[in-house]
Amino acid sequence: MQGRNPKVNAGPEPDVRPKPNAVNVGQKPDTGPEPDVGPKPNAVNAGPEPDAGPELNAVNVGRSPMQ
């Protein structure tokens, strides 16, 4: 016969209290604006391309040495 208490075999109760998040507790030490908030230029493609013209196929340029 089982007892009248429904928690006989329920095990330990889970901790339902809200826990503070250790990472987000308090105020951030650096609360100022971000120093680099603007768009960053791509260092590789910042300037005009040196070879902006049509590319030549190096295999088929000029006369073949086998002729």
Secondary structure as GFF3:
##gff-version 3
##sequence-region A 1 67
###
